[in-house]
């Protein structure tokens, strides 16, 4: 029999672990961030939830720009460090080689296999967090992390965060094809409706 899950307020589905890039007082700043999601197709929009107590929250509001950097599983230790210490305590930008695209306040991390440059389009005020929606301006990746010009998760090796156990997980193997594997059921349902 099913029973209620303990700590339901902390539970979230497994989410890809990223590193948020911002400019804080005109210098690069980075924060570990897993609360991200794609929210629109055209224009391409991505949403991130940032705690109002974090310096990165202020930085996004001040500049209207940010980056979402996807680290590989080889970067777990440094990613975790970015989530353990505040920008007011440490100059985290010194541990990364930083580069910029079109935007001047969206620093990106060269060692991350995938970098997403964003311009803030909307901010939703929530009780503890702000949900920032940013338009994806450009996505950057080295050729070694692409297959046929598309980011290849097997090559990127991103990792996931689960809560409330606060564990990192590898992505794992491919188990199916979206918008493909359900076609037989779709055909059967369509036939049933014809009868």
Secondary structure as GFF3:
##gff-version 3
##sequence-region A 1 195
A	DSSP	beta_strand	12	16	.	.	.	ID=ss1
A	DSSP	beta_strand	18	24	.	.	.	ID=ss2
A	DSSP	beta_strand	27	33	.	.	.	ID=ss3
A	DSSP	beta_strand	36	40	.	.	.	ID=ss4
A	DSSP	beta_strand	45	51	.	.	.	ID=ss5
A	DSSP	alpha_helix	55	63	.	.	.	ID=ss6
A	DSSP	beta_strand	65	70	.	.	.	ID=ss7
A	DSSP	three_ten_helix	73	75	.	.	.	ID=ss8
A	DSSP	alpha_helix	76	84	.	.	.	ID=ss9
A	DSSP	three_ten_helix	92	95	.	.	.	ID=ss10
A	DSSP	beta_strand	98	99	.	.	.	ID=ss11
A	DSSP	beta_strand	108	109	.	.	.	ID=ss12
A	DSSP	beta_strand	114	125	.	.	.	ID=ss13
A	DSSP	beta_strand	129	141	.	.	.	ID=ss14
A	DSSP	three_ten_helix	143	145	.	.	.	ID=ss15
A	DSSP	beta_strand	146	147	.	.	.	ID=ss16
A	DSSP	beta_strand	150	151	.	.	.	ID=ss17
A	DSSP	alpha_helix	153	156	.	.	.	ID=ss18
A	DSSP	beta_strand	159	163	.	.	.	ID=ss19
A	DSSP	beta_strand	167	170	.	.	.	ID=ss20
A	DSSP	alpha_helix	183	194	.	.	.	ID=ss21
###
